[in-house]
Amino acid sequence: MFCYQCEQTSKGEGCQTSGVCGKDETTAVFQDLLIHAVKGISMYAHRAKQQGAADPEIDAFTIEAIFATLTNVNFDPERLMVLIDQAVVIRQQARSLYENACVANGVVPEILQGPAAWQPASTMEGLLLQGQETLLPVRFLTETREIANLQELVLYGIKGVAAYAVHAHALGGDDPAAYAIIHEILDSLTRFATADQLLAAALRVGELNYRVMELLDKVHTETFGHPQPSKLRIHPRKGKAIVVSGHDLGDLWALLEQTKGLGINVYTHGEMLPAHGYPKLKAYAHLAGNYGGAWMDQANDFDAFPGAILMTSNCIQLPKPSYVNRIFTAGAVAWPGVKHISNRDYSAVIAAALRAPGFDEDGPDEEIMTGFGHNAVLGVADKIIDAVKTGAIKRFFLIGGCDGARSGRSYFTDLATSLPQDCVILTLACGKFRFNKLEFGEIGGIPRLLDMGQCNDTYSALQVALALAKAFNCGVNDLPLSMVLSWYEQKAVAVLLTLLHLGVRNIRIGPTLPVFLSPAVLNLLHEKFNLMAITTVEEDLAAMMV
């Protein structure tokens, strides 16, 4: 195997025997083969679209299959093998769609090779052998490292886009034009391209991601209402309990409906915390608070949790024996031996919660705030603008992004706590767990720490930045705003590409730079966008406060 799609790769060089995330060689190879098969689907779907034909079933399968290959999502080789077989069926469906459209238009269809013609072996052993032909190191034998790295940058960005698109699709949000672009870009990755062409494709992925995040924001707010600044408990209540982790608000909503009146408290974990800001979700009295911290703390958090656990999207880790029989997966996420929930029927989760002891007493009444979405923040924009004009607020710092276990991430806590008292922190995604329980105070009634939600909610932060730029009649790069982002996996790549597409400069990322980018590509991004690695808190803060 070879994998370097996340930040925590072995020795910073790529995982070659087993993944730091916990996936084995079989899982890694099957994920690569699934992407190979999906590229074949897109080769036909893209050409069908050029002939005026599309199929929602093909589009939905494409994004769901891609999502299964993200870091910390699907670790189950058997489920991945099923997806590979399904991909072949869907590819034939896409081929028929294309060829029928050609006939209708009087066009001679192309005879496609490569991923469009690949046939998977019928056994796991055979698939593993086939995987050796499609693994990343093979491409290094025929292409320069710079080209291979840029291809991966584009692919990882598409993986992030697919994750956001799946969450939107789950709530009825679909954008056929966005799906068409996904197929077009995946098709382009089956042909050789220059470095300039691939960089342009990466920025196009950023543009696409902005579009998909806008759609996701729309379906979230139309379904659950605009997030409102809200207090939430961070310690448990006495009683039976279920904790929900991941990103899919629709899954949480379904669980809350199914647990009404059963005497079970439902808690959020990790990226699910922002659910407490949505009016329709926080109206459930048994949505009891947030339990634990970021995804990489789950082994300890879940070990101590006396109830059932539901993983709704990604971020699963190897379950401990102490809770392996009371953890469940749903949607794209899967782990071998863990019961998978289909069709949002959570009766098994509820039964496990009722069997478990639950909490025997209330914890302290400590609370934190969330729900500072763009609607809420822009609702007090006049106060914020006045505070900037009077000097009460000197600077905004967007400190957010993915979290991970690798050393060096204390930088983000140290930066947040080192900021002058006249600075406001905007934060989103699970990186906030490094400091979101600390007390930062207020500036003229405006909290110094504004939790804007999940990585899914990056659109909110961008809307605030764009609105402030408009109010001050300047560009985003001219605002008193600094962005310091922690990255971990592919959704972070998609967000970074969106920022670069929007022309945002001077972004700092860390704790390490992506292994999948060659020095030449990094230099290019630095020259074009002044993208840079974090250094020390003292040096970076001094530079940003100028």
Buried (B, 14 or more C-beta within 10 A) or exposed (E): BBBBBBBBBBEEEBBBEBBBBBBBBBBBBBBBBBBBBBBBBBBBBBBBBBBEBBBEEBBBBBBBBBBBBBBBBBBBBEBBBEBBEBBBEBBEBBBBBBBBBBEEEEBEBEEBEEBBEBEBBEEBEEBBEBBEEBBBEBBBEEBEBBBBBBBBBBBBBBBBBBBBBBBBBBBEBBBEEBBBBBBBBBBBBBEEBEBEBBBEBBBBBBBBBBBBBBBBBBBBBEBBBBBBBBEBBBBBBEBBBBBBBBBBBBBBBBBBEBBEEEEBBBBBBBBBBBBBBBBEBBEBEBBBBBBBBBBBBBBEBBEEBBBBBBBBBBBBBEBEEEBBBBBBBBBBBBBEEBBBBEEBEBEBBBEBBBEBEBBEEEBEEEBBBBBBBBBBBBEBBEBBBEBBEEEBBBBBBBBBBBBBEBEEBEBBBBBBEEBEEEBBBBBBBBBBBBBBBEEBEEBEEBBBBBBBBBBBBBBBBBBBBBBBBEBBEEBBBEBBBBBBBBBBBBBBBBBBBBBBBBEBBBBBBBBBBBBBBBEEBBEBBEEEBEBBEBEEBEEBBEEBBE
